[in-house]
Amino acid sequence: MYDWVVWFHVLSFISWFSALFYLPRLFVYHAENIENKGFVEVVKIQEYKLFKYIGVPAMWATLLSGGYLAYSIGFSGNAWLHAKILFVVFLVIYFVSLEKFRRDFEADKCTKSGKFFRMYNEIPTLLMLVIVAMVVIKPF
């Protein structure tokens, strides 16, 4: 059973990260084409569907399968696991911030630039590097 949950967790993680990587890219396009109302309306739909139909289910699948895996191996004596969980919490906070930006865009209230979102898009990459290192290398 454990190996199947690992398999599911990896697939969920990949799906969640597709939303984490692509949603800020949509925000770049949205911010840089704010005057093009037809384009903006299409991007709003894409942002909504990406967040609600891919991002949210993939996040929950990742967190629940990860919780099972963490419980299965045990929390005590696994400092790498504690570090991983801490960075996953940062990732969830980042994901929630994407929903705030999405809602701001939806209400035509977001004033952030495309350049801001290009930089903001680097955060999940940095978190992913640390999270994967905690699992593969187990440095502690």
Helices and strands as residue ranges (DSSP letters): H 2-32, H 37-49, I 50-55, H 56-73, H 79-106, H 114-120, H 123-136
